[in-house]
Amino acid sequence: MRREIKRRVVPDCAIQAQLHPLLRRVYAARGINSDAEIELTLDRLIPISQLGVGDAVELLLQHRGRGSRILVIGDFDADGATSTALVVRQLRRLNFADVQYMVPNRFQFGYGLTPGIVQLALARAPNLIITVDNGVSSVAGVLSAREAGIDCLVTDHHLPGSELPAATAIVNPNLPTNDFPSKALAGVGVAFYTMAALTRELVARGECSAAGTAIADLLDLVAVGTVADLVPLDNNNRILVQQGLRRICSGRCVPGIRAILEVAGKRIDRIVASDLGFQIGPRLNAAGRLDDMSIGIECLLTDDLNRARALAAQLAQLNHERRDLEQRMQQEALAIVASINENTNQLPLGLCLFDETWHQGVVGLVASRIKDRVHRPVVAMARADAETLKGSARSVPGVHIRDVLDAIAARHPDLIEKFGGHAMAAGLTLVADRFAEFAAAFDKEVARWMDFDDAHGVVHSDGGLDSSDLTLGVARELRAGGPWGQNFPEPLFDGQFTVVETRTLGERHLKLKVRAGTGPICEAIAFRYFDADDAEPIAVAQQIELAYRLDVNEYAGTERLQLVVELLRGV
C-alpha cells in the first residue's frame, strides 16, 4: 500500500522571539506557543520536589551516616548504563563510603532485580541496593533482598504492574500516586532528579561543598540516556538534553563520551541530539546486547581518557558485530514476512516472528526494522533455552504495546510468563511451545487498536519549501533549533524534484543530485534504499517526490547542504 504524506497543521503561534520563519512554523506545528518553551534553561526544569523523592533522600542519608555498602543495579541498555554511571559517580563525589555496581547478564538472569541477581549480590554484602532504570516490576527480587535484610531504593520510569515491589522507597513518575507533570523521564532522568535532591540536602546541611558536587556536571550522561532510550522529548526532557549537549560540545563531558565520539569520527563541538542516538547509544547498547554492559559503564566511569579510548574501541568492535548480526537477522525476518504474505495474502495486524538461530540481544532491533517496513506492531523472539523464548515488541503510534500485552495477560492468564515496557516498546518471555498461541492472541488484541487501513504508514511533513530555503544557512538554523527527537521530530519537508544525477553507495544507499524547478541543485541521500526488495529504480531526468530533512553534511572540513531522504518515489 502506498505510504501517505500528511502535512502537519500549523496553528497560530504566539512566540515573540526573533526566529527564522521556517523554524517558527516548525515549532508551532509541534505545539510550542510561547517564548518560555524555547528557553531551554535549567531554571525552567520541573522542580525536584515534585517528583516525590523525600523518602529516597532520607534513606540515602541514613546509609551515608552508617557508612553502608551500596550496590547500584542497572539495566543492560544505554539508559541503564548512563543511570548507573551517574548514580555511582555522584554518590562517590558525595563521600559515600562504599559504592559499587552490578549489571545483570541479560542472557543468564534476564531483566531487572531478579531473585537470582539478589543471590549474586549477597556475595558483596550490600546494606542498600539501588535499582536504576529497572525495579518497579521486580516484586520477587525486592522481596528476596528485603528478606535478606537489605534495604532497596527503586528508581525507575517503566510503567508499574498491578503489584508494586515492597521496596524501602520508590521513585517513579509513572506511579499512580505520583503527580510529577512529566511522565516521560528516562531512567537516567529519574536518577538525576534523585541525586539532585540528595545533593541539595547535603549542601544545605553543610555536609558537602557545592564545589565539585554540582549534579549539573553530569547532564552529559542524562542527555545520552534520554535520547538513546527514545522517550518523548517533552519540554522537561528537551531542557535536560539541551543542557547536556552544551556540556558535551564545550568539552565538559566524561572522558568516555568524548572517547566514543572520537572513535565514531565525530567532532565533539558539532554534536547534536541525533549523534547521541545514532553514535553513542548503539555502541553502549552493543555491549549489553552481545557481551557485558560493564564495558560500557566502565567507559562512562573512568576519568582516564586513555582507558576510555581503549574501552570505546571495544564498544565500536561490538557495535560492528551487532550490525552484521542485525543485518543477517533482518534479511531472515523479511523472508519470513514474505512467506506469510505468500501463504495468507495478508499479514496479521499484530506480527510475531521467530527463528531458532536468532540472537536474543538483537531481536528488538529486528522488530523495530520490520515494524518500519510493515507499519504495524511487531514481536521478534529468540530462544532463551530449551523451554523458553524471549522477545521484544515494537509498536506504531496509536497502539500502546505494553497495554496490549497486559490485555493478553488478562484474557490468557498463563500465556505470557512475564512482560514489561512502554507505549512503543516492551519485552516478554513465553514458553516456547506456546508461540503460535501467543501470535494469534497478539494479532487479535492489536486488531482492537487498529485496522488494516492504518497499516500503510504515514509520513508527517512540515510542508513544502521554497527554493530559497534550500540552503546551508537554513539547515544550520534548523539544526540549532533542536534538540529534536522522539515526539519532537526533526523537521521533515516534502516536494517534487528532477533527478540530475544518481549513483549507488556501498550497495545499500542511493546518492542523488536533484533540483526543484529552477532552484539550486542539491545533494540527497536515501540511506538503506536498496534494502527493500521492491526498491524503485531511479533514472536521470526522472520526476520524483521526496520527503526529506535538511542536513549539514561535513566532509574534509567543508560543510554542504544535504537532503536526507525519508521517502522517495516516482511521480
N, C-alpha and C positions, 0 to 999 in steps of 0.2 A: 504494500500500500504506500502511496506517495506521501512523504512527510509534509506536514503543513508548516508554513512560515506564518507566524502570528505576531503582528506588531503590537508592542506594548501601548497601553493607554497612557497618555501623558496629561496628568491633571494640572490645574493651575499651581504655580509654585510661588511661595512667599519668601524664598531665600533672597536676602538683600546683598549678600557678599558679591564682590566682583568675580564672576566666573565666565569662562568661555561658554557661549550659548549652548553648545552641544553638551557640555558637562552639566549645565543647569537642567537641560532636558532629560539627561540620563538619571540624574539624582531624583527629579520629580517622578519619573516612572518607577523608581524604587521606593517611593513613599517618603522621601525626605522633603520636609516643608518648612524648615527653619534653619537659621544660621547655626543654632546650638548643635544641630545634628551633624554638622560638618566640622565642628571644632572638636577634634578627637584628642582632647587633653585629659590628663589623669584626674583633674578635679571634677570631671563630668562622669566619672565612674559611679555606678550604684554604690552607696556607702557599704562598707564592710559589715556593719552591724545588722544590715537587713538579711544577711544570709543565715543568721541563727547559728553563730559559731561560739557562743558563750560557753557551753558545756565542753566543747572540744578544747578551747583555750585553757579552761580550768584544769582539765585532765592533763594537758601537756605541762602546765606549770607545776602540778603535783609531782609528775615524774622527773621534771628538771630538778626540783628540790631534793628528790631522793637519789639523784644520780643514777637513774634507771638505765637499763639497756633497752634501746628502742630499735625495732625491726620494721623497716618500711617494705611493704609487699606491693609490687606494682603489676601492671598488665604488660603483655608482651607486644604492644604496638607503640607507635611514636608518641601518642598521648600518654601512655603509661610510662614510657622511658623519660619523657620530659617531666612528668609529675614526680617520678621517683627522684630524679636528679635535683629538682627544685627543692623538695622537702629535705632530702639528705643535706644538700648544701646549706640551706637556711638553718636547720637545727644545729649543724656544726658551727655555723657562724654565731649562733645564739648561745654557744657554750654548753650545749647538752653533752653529757659525759661520754655516751657511747651510742653512736648512731650507725646502724648497719642497714643493708637492704638485701632483698631476695626477690627474684622474679621466677615464677613457676615455669618449668619447661612445658610448653603447650602440648607436646606430644605425650608426655608422661602423666601430667596432672590435670591438664585442661585449664579452663578459665577460672580465675577468682581464688578466693581464700577457701580452699577445699580442706577437709579433714586430713588428707594426705600431706598437704603443704604445712598444716599445723604440726603434724608429727615430725616433719623435716625441720621445722623452725625450732622445735623443742631442744634440739641439739645445741642451739645457740643461747638457750636460756633467756629469752627476752622477757622483760616486765611489761612492755607495751608493744602491741602490733598496730601499725598504721597502714591501712589499705589506701592506695591511691588509684583512681580510675577503675575501681572494682570494689566489691564487698557488699553492695546493697542487696544482692541476691544470695550471698554466702551464708545462708541460715545455719547449715550444718557445720561449716568451718568455724564460724564465730562461736557457736556453742562449744565446739571442741576446745577452742582456745580458752574460753571462759572457765570451762570445767578444769582446765589445767592451771587455772589461777592467773591467766594473762589478760590484762585489760586490752580492749580493742577500740580503736578510733577508726571508723569507716568514713573515708572521704570519697565520694563517687558522684557521677552525674547520670548514670543509667537509670532507666525507669524501674521503680521498685515493683516487686511482685505482691501477691496478696498477704505475704508474711514478711515482716522486717526482721533482720538479724538482731539478736539480743546483745548488741554492742554497747560498750560503756558510753559512747557518744557517736552520733551520725551527723555528717554534714553533707547535704544533698539538696540542691534547689528543686529537685523533682519529687521530693516527699510531699504527700498530700497536705501535710500541715505547714509546709514551708511557703511563705508568700513572697519570696525573692522575685523581683519583676522579670529577671532574665532566666528563663528555663533552659537557655541554650549554652550555658557554660560548659566547656570541655572539662575533662577530669583535671587537667593542669590548671584550669581557671579556678576550680573548687580548691585545689591545693594552694594556689596563690592567695586566695581570699583567706584561707585558714592560717597560713603562715603570716600574712599581713596583720591579721588580728592579734596573733601571738606576739609578733614583733612590736606592735604598737603598745601592747600591755607591758611588755618587759622594759621598753624605753620609758614609758610613763612611770614605772616603779623605780626607775634609776638603776635597774639591774643589768642593763645593756646600753651601750652608746649607740646613738643613731648613726654615727660614722662607721661605715663598714658593715652595717647590717640592713641597709635600706632594701626592702623587698623589691622595689622597682628595678634594682640592678639585675634581677632575674627575669625581666619581662621578655628577653630574647627567647628563653625556654617556653614561656607562655605562648608567644606568637607561633612558634613552631608546632607545638602540640595542638593548639586551637585550629590552625589551618589544616594540619595533617589529618585531624580527626573528622573533618568535613562537617563540623557543627555549624548551624546557621550563624552568619555574621550579622547579628543584630547590632544595635548601636554600642552596647557594652563590650561585645566581643571585638568590634571594629576598633574601639579605643585600645583594648589590650594588644591587638595585633599591630596597630599603627605605632604604638609606643615601643613595642618590641622590635619592629622593623627599623625604627630610628636608631635604636641602640646597636643593632647589627650593622647598619650602614655606616655608622660612625666608628665602628671597630670595638664598641663596648659590649662584646658578647663573650660567652665562654669559649675557650680555645677549641672545643670540639665542634661547635657550629662553624667557626672560621675554617677549621681543617676540612670539614665535609664540603663546604663551598669551594675551597681551593681544589680539592680532588675532582669536584664536578666541573671545574673550569669556569666558575662564576666569579665576577668581580664583586667583592663584598660591598662596595659603596653603591652598587646599582641594583641591589636585591629588592624584589617586590614580593608580594604575598604568594604569587604562583610559584616562585622559586622555593619557598618553604614547602609547598605541597608537592612539587614535582621533582625536587632535587634532594632536600634533606629528609622529608618524610619517607619516601621509598627506601632510602638507604638505611634508616633506622628500622623500618618495618622488616626489611630483608633479614636482619639479624633474628628477629622474633619468628619469622616465617620459616627459616631454613636452619637456624643454628641456635644461638643463645643470645637473648636480648641483653645480657650483661655486657656484651661487647659494645652495644650502643650506649648503655648507661655509663659505662666506664669512660667512653669517649666524651660524654657530656659532663662527667665529674672531674676529670683530670684538669689540673692547672698547668700541666707541662705540654706546651704546644707540639713538641716533637713526638711525645707519646700519643697525643690526639691525632697527629697526622698518620701515625702507624695504624691506629685503630680505624681511622677514616678510610684508609686503604683497604683494610679488611672488610669494612662495610660496603665499599664500592665493589669488591670482588663478589661478595654475597649477592649484591643487587644485580650484578651481571648474570650470575647463575639463576637468580629468580626470574629475570627477564626471559632467558632461554626456556626455562621450565614453563613459565606462563604462556609463552607463545605456542609451545607444543600442546599444552592442555587446552588452549583456546581453539586451536585447529580441530582437536578431537571433539571439543564441545560443539563446535559448528557442524561437524559431521553428524553428531547425534541429533542436533536440531533439524538438519536436512533430512535425516532418516524419519524422524517423527512427522515432518511435513509431508514426506512422500507417502507414508503409510496411512496418515489420517486426513491429509489435505487441510489440516487446521491445527496450529499449535495451541496447546492449552493456554488459558489466560494466566494461570499460575504454573510456571515451567520448572520442573525438577530434573536435574541432570546428575549422573553418577557414572564413574568409571573406576574399575578396580586398581588402575595404576596411578590415579591422581594423588598428588601430594596435598595433605590436609592444610598445610600452611599457605597454599596458593589458591584454594578454591574460592575465597572471597573475591580475589581479583578476576577470576574467570567468570563468576556470577555477575560482577559489575560490567565486564566487557560484553557478555551475552545480553544482559539487560539493555545495554545501549543499542544493541542490534535489533532486538525484538520488541522493545518498548513495553515490557510487562515485567512483573516481579519474577525473579529467578532464584532458585536454590541450587547450589552446586555442592555435591557431597563427595567425601573421600572415606576410605576405610580407615578407622582408627585401630581396630583389632579384629579378631575373627568374628566377634559378635556385634560390633558397634560401628556405626557411621557417624562422622562429624561433618557438619556443613555450615555454609554461610549463605545468608539470604540478602539480596539487594533489591530495592523497590523503586518504584516510579512515583512522581508526585500524585497525591490523592489516595495512595494505598499505604496505610500505616502498618509496616511489616511486623512489628512486634505485636500489635493488636491482632493481626491475622493469626499469628502463632498462638496467641493467648486464646483466641476463639476456638482454634482447632483443639487445643488442650482441654478446653471446657466441654466441647462436643465429644471428644475422644480421649477420656482422661488418662489412658495408659499408652497413648500412641507416641508422644514426644517424651523422652526421658528428662531433658532439661533444655531451657532456651533463655535468651535474654537479648536485649538490644535497644534500638531506637526506632524512629519512624521509618528511616530509609535503609537501615542495616541491622542484621541480627545474626546470632549464631544458635545452633541447635545440635542435639545429639539424638540419634534414633537407634533402635535395634535393627540390625542390618536386614533381616528378612521382612521388615515391615516398610521398606522403602516404597513399594508400589502402592500400599495402602495410604501412606503419607502423601504421596504425589497426587493421588485422587482427592484427598481431603484438602490439600493445599489449593489445587485448581478450583475446587468447589467454593472454598472460602474467598479466594481472590475475586471470583465472579460476583460475589456480593458487593464488592467495592468498585468494580469497573466492568465495562463491556467491551466487545471487540472493536467498536468504533473508537474507543480510547487508545487502542493498542497500535497506533501508527506513528506516534512520536510527533511532538510539537516543538518547533524551534522558535523560541521567543526572541523577537528582533526589536531593536530600538529604532527601526525605520531605515529610510534611505539616507544617503549622504550626498551633498553637492560635491562636485569635483574639487572645489576649493578646500574642502575638508580632508581630502586625501593627501595629507602632508605629514611629514615627520613631526612638525611642531604640534599638530593636533594629537598625534599618537602620544607624544610626551605628556601633553596636558591630561589626557585620559589616564595614562599610566600613573601620574602623580595624584589623580583623583581617588585612588583606592584607599585602603585595601579592598580588593574585590575577592569574592569567594562564594561559598555556599549561601544561597538565599539573598545574596547581594552580588549578582553575577556581573562579570566584566562586560562592558558594553559590546553588543553584537549588532551588526547592521546587515542590511540586505540590498541587493541591486543587481542589474544586468550589466554584463561586461562582454567585450570581444576578446577572444584569446589571441595574443600576439606571439607567444612562444610557449612551448611545453616540453618538459623532459622529466625523466624518472630519476629519483634519488634513492639509492640503497634498495631498490626493488619494491619498496613498500610505499614511498611517498611521491606525491605528484607536485612538481615545481612548475609554476606558471609565470608568465608576464601577461597582464590583462590591461584593458583600457575601457573606461566608461565613457561612451560618447566621444567627445573631442578632448576629454580630460587627460591627465598625465598617465603615462604607462607605469603600472605598479607591479612590483613583485608579489607573488602569492604562493602559499604552500598549503597543501592538503595532506596532513600527516596521516599515515596508515591508510591512504586512499585505496591501495591495491589489496588490502587485506580482505575486502569484500569480493566474493566470487562474481557478483553482478556489477562490478565497478564499470561505469560507463566510459567508453573510450572518448578522449577529448582531442580535438584537432585544432590546428591553427586556423584562425578566421571564424571559428565557431562562436555562436552566441550562447552564453551560459548565464545561469542565475547562481549567485553566491550568497551565502550567509557567512559573515566574516568578522574578525576582530582586527582593529588597527594595532600593530605591534611594532616595537622598536627593536630591530634586529641589528646586533652589533657583531661585526666581523673584522678582524685585523685592525681594531682600533677605530673603525668607521661605523657610524650609525646610519641605518637606512630604514625607510618605511617598508613594512611587510604586512600583507594581508594574511592572517591565519584563518584558513577556511574551515568552517564548521559543516557546511552543506554545499555541495556542488552538483548541478545538473544542467543538462542541455535545455535550451528554451524551445 
